[in-house]
Amino acid sequence: MANENQQGTKTWQLALAWAWVGIPLTLGVIQTLINSMKLFQ
């Protein structure tokens, strides 16, 4: 039987979780691309 006290994830919590992972990931990818471009110059 489902628990009626359960609440879903709020939109701002979901956005914060994505930002927590997405921002460092994006910065890492950008830094990797910048450093790899040095190999092709």
Secondary structure as the mmCIF struct_conf table of DSSP 4:
data_model
#
loop_
_struct_conf.conf_type_id
_struct_conf.id
_struct_conf.beg_label_comp_id
_struct_conf.beg_label_asym_id
_struct_conf.beg_label_seq_id
_struct_conf.end_label_comp_id
_struct_conf.end_label_asym_id
_struct_conf.end_label_seq_id
TURN_TY1_P TURN_TY1_P1 GLU A 4 ASN A 5
HELX_LH_PP_P HELX_LH_PP_P1 GLY A 8 LYS A 10
HELX_RH_AL_P HELX_RH_AL_P1 THR A 11 MET A 37
HELX_RH_3T_P HELX_RH_3T_P1 LYS A 38 PHE A 40
#
